[in-house]
Amino acid sequence: MFCFLLGFFLFLLGIFGLNRILIADCLFILGLAGVCFTVVDILLGAHLLAGWFRHKKKGESDEEYQASKIDPKKVGRLKDGPVRFSRFGKSSLSVGMVYIIFSVLLTL
């Protein structure tokens, strides 16, 4: 809530007082940073490194290798799962989009 109020306060400062372009640029950069934080948050929960192929080690028997193999169906279920947003990702996306909208409205 504080971030929305801060953005609205900066928006009003841009309309009534200070340099419009400077404030619009700052809001736009902060909005892009919020969107980038959301992308990083989504990618951290995407299980990108799940299911890497494991080669047979030197001196490892076939039974040990078969016992430690990765189940491809389990990895497939994990990777095909739905995209999950955390609270941080949702809030940073919403704040980022509001800041970008404020910056565009300020430059019109």
C-alpha positions in Angstrom: 0.0 0.0 0.0 2.9 2.3 0.8 4.4 1.8 -2.7 1.1 2.8 -4.3 0.8 5.9 -2.2 4.4 6.8 -2.9 3.8 6.5 -6.7 0.7 8.5 -6.5 2.5 11.2 -4.5 5.2 11.4 -7.1 2.6 11.5 -9.8 1.0 14.5 -8.2 4.3 16.2 -7.7 5.0 15.8 -11.4 1.6 17.3 -12.3 1.7 20.3 -10.0 5.3 21.1 -9.4 8.6 19.5 -10.2 10.2 18.5 -13.5 7.6 16.2 -15.2 10.1 14.3 -17.4 12.5 13.5 -14.5 9.7 12.1 -12.3 8.2 10.2 -15.2 11.6 8.6 -16.0 12.1 7.6 -12.4 8.6 6.1 -12.2 9.2 4.2 -15.4 12.6 2.8 -14.2 11.0 1.8 -10.9 8.2 0.1 -12.8 10.5 -1.8 -15.0 12.5 -2.9 -12.0 9.3 -4.2 -10.4 8.4 -6.2 -13.5 12.0 -7.6 -13.7 11.7 -8.7 -10.0 8.6 -10.6 -10.9 10.3 -12.3 -13.8 13.2 -13.4 -11.6 10.7 -14.6 -9.0 8.9 -16.7 -11.5 12.1 -18.2 -12.9 13.4 -19.1 -9.5 10.3 -21.3 -8.9 10.3 -22.8 -12.4 12.4 -25.9 -11.6 14.8 -25.1 -14.5 17.5 -27.4 -13.2 15.3 -30.4 -12.4 16.2 -33.6 -14.2 19.8 -33.1 -15.3 21.3 -36.2 -16.8 23.6 -38.0 -14.5 26.5 -39.9 -16.1 27.9 -43.1 -14.7 30.8 -42.5 -12.4 34.1 -44.4 -12.7 34.0 -47.4 -10.5 30.2 -47.3 -10.0 28.4 -50.6 -10.5 25.4 -51.0 -12.8 23.2 -51.6 -9.8 24.3 -48.4 -8.1 23.8 -46.4 -11.3 20.3 -47.8 -11.8 19.4 -47.1 -8.2 20.4 -43.4 -8.5 18.9 -42.7 -11.9 16.4 -39.9 -12.2 12.8 -40.9 -12.9 11.8 -39.0 -16.1 8.1 -39.1 -15.3 8.6 -37.4 -11.9 10.8 -34.7 -13.6 8.2 -34.2 -16.3 5.4 -33.8 -13.8 7.5 -31.2 -11.9 8.4 -29.2 -15.0 4.9 -29.3 -16.5 3.4 -27.9 -13.3 1.5 -24.6 -13.3 3.4 -21.3 -13.1 3.3 -20.2 -9.5 3.5 -16.6 -8.3 4.6 -15.7 -4.8 3.2 -12.8 -2.9 6.4 -10.8 -3.7 6.0 -11.5 -7.4 2.3 -10.5 -7.4 2.9 -7.3 -5.5 6.0 -6.2 -7.4 4.2 -6.8 -10.7 1.2 -4.7 -9.6 3.4 -1.9 -8.3 5.5 -2.0 -11.4 2.6 -1.8 -13.7 1.0 1.1 -11.7 4.3 3.0 -11.8 4.6 2.5 -15.6 1.0 3.7 -16.1 1.7 6.7 -13.9 4.8 7.6 -15.9 2.9 7.3 -19.2 0.1 9.5 -17.9 2.6 12.0 -16.6 4.3 12.4 -20.0 1.0 12.9 -22.0 
